[in-house]
């Protein structure tokens, strides 16, 4: 059965406001006050607010990227990769042990020359990172690889950036007040964006966007298959649709979860973050969910 859903305006607006402001362009750069490594003997501060989730196809390991580093999620807790406190944003897994991200340097990094890392890449599962482009210029809050095209949502300009050479060079496209992007290799010119006004859609590679009439304000959107967006609503409901105007309710996050992000490793393997920095996993396309990380679990370095 297909049904149209409308999220209560106040609840939806509040959820989207949280997403748009939690990592806004007015965020204090790391060197000016973000939490860094704890003092000797102090407990680890944990992940911080989570910006991105992913699954490494090399071994199926779950990863979470947040204000305080990149973490492997294990049954025993979150393991900080390489003991690094780099504020890692716009995080996405693009291949075995290969990650893309953006963000800000660790507050203890005395070699940093700018609060904005631009586009960075790791080919060893976040142990080391190299700068690809836009250092000191861009702060991508969403990165989406869609076949030959890489899309980035730059929080500094609110513009969609697009690259067809793995991020070495960029074309600036539409300006849009969005919090999340989604695109798929099978339809690389189609880009979805979540905004305060609801879901927006581009059919020209992010050069222009049109608001999809009658859609609710969403916390996040993903496109794990061509023309099959999956959306995370403000109340934790998982919705599926084809054209973005009508949605089928597929499932719901665990009770009490406050939606903050959604990642699709495949059409059936989904990860969701909530505002408490917990991580939930579904292996049946969002129908049922298991909490795989809670912020009160121990965090260790490796």
N, C-alpha and C positions, 0 to 999 in steps of 0.2 A: 504494500500500500504506500502510495506517495502522498505526503501531506506537506502543507506550507506551514512554516514555523515563524513566529515572531517572538523574539526575546523581549521581555519587558524593557522599555527604553532606559530607565534609570539604571537597572542592573547591567545592561549591555554597555551603556556609556561609561559606567564606572570601571568595568573590566577593560575596555579599550583605553580609557584614560590611564589606567595603571600601566598597560603595555607601552603606551606612547611616552609616558613621563618617567618610567622607572629607569630608562636608559636614554634620556633626551640629550639634546645638544648642550644643555646646561649642566650636564653631569660634571662633577669635579674631577679633573684629570688625576691619574694615580699619583703623580709627583706632588700633588697639592692636597693629599689627604685621604686617599683610599686606604683601606686596611691592607697591610702587607704581612710579611712573615711575622709570627708571634715572637715575643721575647723568649729567651731561653727559659724552659720550664713551663711556659704558658701553653694551654691547650691549643690545638690547631683550630683556626676560625671557621673551617669548613669550606663549602663551595662558594658561598655568597650567592647572590641572585643568579639564576641559571638563564643563559642566553640561547643555548643550543644543545641538541642531543643528536646522537648518531650511533650507528652500528658498523663496526669495522668488518667488512666482508672477509678479511684475512682469517679471522678466528671467531667472529660472532660477538666480540666483546662490546659491551655498551659503554659509551662515553658521554660525559656531560661537560659542557663548557660554561664557566661562570665568571663573575667578577674577580674571583680569587684563583683562577687557574683552570686547567683541563684535568678531568678525573676519569679514571676507570671505575665503573660501578661493579662492585663484587658483592657476594652474599655477606661478607664481613664489614662492608662499608665502602665509602668512596676513597680511592687511592689517588693522591695527587701525583700527576706525571712529572717527573724530573724535578720535583720540589720547586716548581715555578709558580709564581703568584701573578703572572701576566693576566690582565683583564681581557678575556677572550670572548669576542662577540662575533655575530654573523657566522657561526660555526657550521660547517657542513662536511660530510664525508663524501669524497668523490671517487675513491677506489681503495684497494687493499692498503692499509696503513697510510693512506694519503688523505690529508685533511686540508681544508681552506678555512681561513678565519680573518677577522679584523679585530680591532680593539685598541688597548692602551698598554704601555709597558708596565712592568712591576714597579711599585714605588721605590724599590731599592736598586733599580737598574740605573746606574750612574752613566751608562753609555747612551741612554736615550736622548735624542735631540728634539723630539716632538711628542706630544701626548697622543698622537694618532699614528697607528701602525700601518695604515693602508691595508693592502691585501698581502697576507702572509700564507705560506704553504709549508706543510710538514709531510715528509715521506717516510717518517719513522714513528708514526702513531703519537705525535705531539711531544716527543722527546726533544727535538730541535725544530726550529722554524727559520725560514729564510724569507726575506722581503721580495715580493713579486713586483709590486707597483704601488703608486699613490701614497707612499710614506709621507707623513706630515700633512696630508691633504684629506684623505677620505676616512670615514668611520662607518663601515658597512654594518648595519644592524640586521640585514638579511642577505644571504648569499644563496643563489640557486643555480645549479648546473643543469642546463636543459640541452642535452646533445652537444652541438658545437658552440652553443652560446652560454656564457656565464653572465648572470644578472646580479647586480648589487644594489641595495637600497642604502644610499649615503645619507646619514643623519645630519651631516653638516649642511647639505643643500636641499634635502628632501627630493633629490632627483634619482631616477633610475639610471644606473650605469650599465652598459652592455659591452661585452668583450667576446670576440671570436678567436682569440689567440691565447686562451688560458689565463687571461687577466694581465697580459703584458701591456696592452693598450686598450683604452676605453673610449666609447662614444657615450656622451651624456644625452639622455632622452627625456621623458616626461618628468615634470615636477608633480609630486603627489604626496599628500599627508598620510602615509601608510605605515603600518607597524609590521607587516609580514608579506612575503611574496611566495608564489608557488608557480612552477612551470615544469614541463615534462619533455624529455628528449623526443617523444613521438610527435609533439606539437610545439616546437620551440618558440614559435611566434606568439603563442597564446600565453599570457601572463595574468595571474590572479593577484589581487592585492586587497588586504583588509584595511578599511579606513573607518573613521568615525561615522561616516554616512552609510556604511554597509560595505558589501563586497563590490569591488571594481574589477573590470576585465579589459585587457588589451588584446587585440588581434594583430597588432603590428610590431611586436617585439618591444613593447614598453614605450613606443613613441607617443602614444595617446591612450587614455583610459576612459571608459564609460561606466558610470555606476549602474549596477544591475538592479532594476526596479524591484521593490518589494522584498529585498533580502534583509535579514537581521544583521545587526552589528555582531561580528564574530571575533573571537579571541585569536584564532589562527586558521590558516588554510594550507592544505597540501594537495599535490596532484601526483599520486603514485602511478597513475595510468592515464593514457590520453583521454581527455574529455571526461574524466571521472574525479572531480575534486572531492576531497574529504575535508570537512570543516569541524572546528571545535567551537561550540557556542559558549556564551558567557556562563551558562548554568551547568556546564560540563557535559552536555549532550554531544554525541558524535553524529554528524549529519553527512549524508552522501547525496550527490546530485550530478546532473550532467550539464545543464545550462546555467546553473547558479540561481535560478528563480524558484525552483521547487526542490524540496529536500525530503529525504527519507531518514527517519531516525534509526540509527544502527545500534547505538549503545550509549553508555554513560560512564564517565569517570567515577572512581570510588566516591562514596558519600563524603562530603566535606571538602573535596578537592576544589581549589580555586584555579581555574584554567589560566595558564600563562604561555603555553607553547605546544606545538605539535610537530612531530617529525615522522615521515613515512619511509622506513627502510625498504618496504615493498608494499604492495596493495594490502597484504594481510598483517605485516609486522609494523606496528605503530608504537611510538613513544610519546608521552605527554608529560610536560612539567607543570607544576602548579605554583602559586605564589608563595607557598611555604617552602619551596625548593625541594619538594618531594618529586620523585619520578615514577611514572606508571607505565606499564607495558601491556600491549595487547598483541596476541598472535593470531587473532581471528578477525582482523579488519575492524576492530573497535567494538565488537559485541561484548566482550568481557575483558576485564582489566585486573592486573596484579600490581601492587606497589612494590617496586624493586629497590627503591632508595628513599629513606627518610632523613631529614637534616640532623636528627639527633643521633644517627648512627656514627660510629667512629670514623674519623678521617685520618689517613696516614699518608706519608710521602714515599715516593719511589722514583 
